[in-house]
């Protein structure tokens, strides 16, 4: 099964949920840490276009310290990959 990469990101209870496109459909994986996210990028790659849930803009409602928390986590994962 070919992976088409992470194409969706959502904030969820202090972590990130990644939607990953595959030939068979979409699978979801959860990253609770930067290291988790880096491993998922290594395994699945990043799609040409990545969409974000509105939860990324309201991350404080999803367990992050502030509304920038989810986007900061995603950016740190990308930088570390």
C-alpha positions in Angstrom: 0.0 0.0 0.0 1.5 3.3 -1.1 1.4 6.2 1.3 0.4 9.6 -0.1 1.6 11.4 3.0 0.2 13.4 5.9 -2.5 15.6 4.4 -4.5 16.7 7.4 -3.6 17.9 10.9 -5.9 18.5 13.9 -5.4 19.4 17.5 -6.7 16.9 20.0 -6.2 16.8 23.8 -2.8 18.3 23.7 -1.5 16.3 20.8 -2.0 16.2 17.0 -4.0 13.9 14.9 -2.6 13.3 11.4 -4.7 12.2 8.5 -2.6 10.1 6.1 -3.7 9.5 2.6 -3.1 5.9 1.3 -4.3 4.1 -1.8 -6.8 2.3 0.4 -8.2 5.5 2.0 -7.2 7.7 5.0 -5.7 6.4 8.2 -5.2 8.5 11.3 -2.2 8.6 13.7 -1.8 10.5 16.9 1.4 12.4 17.9 1.7 13.3 21.6 5.3 14.5 21.3 7.5 16.1 18.7 9.4 12.8 18.5 6.1 11.0 17.6 5.4 13.5 14.8 8.9 13.2 13.4 8.6 9.4 13.3 5.2 9.7 11.4 6.8 12.0 8.9 9.7 9.6 8.4 7.2 6.7 7.9 4.5 8.4 5.9 6.0 11.6 4.5 4.1 14.9 4.0 1.7 15.4 1.1 2.1 18.3 -1.3 -0.9 20.0 0.4 -1.6 19.7 4.1 -4.9 21.0 5.5 -5.6 22.0 9.1 -8.7 21.5 11.2 -10.1 24.6 12.8 -9.0 23.0 16.1 -5.5 24.1 15.1 -6.6 27.8 15.5 -8.4 27.1 18.8 -5.8 24.8 20.3 -6.4 26.1 23.9 -9.8 24.3 23.7 -8.0 21.1 22.8 -5.6 20.9 25.8 -2.8 23.2 24.6 -1.5 26.1 26.8 -2.7 28.7 24.2 -4.2 28.9 20.7 -0.7 28.9 19.1 0.3 25.6 20.8 -0.8 23.2 18.1 0.6 25.2 15.2 3.9 25.6 17.2 4.0 21.8 17.7 3.4 21.1 14.0 6.1 23.6 13.0 8.6 22.1 15.5 7.9 18.7 14.0 8.5 19.9 10.5 11.7 21.7 11.6 13.0 18.5 13.3 12.2 16.3 10.3 
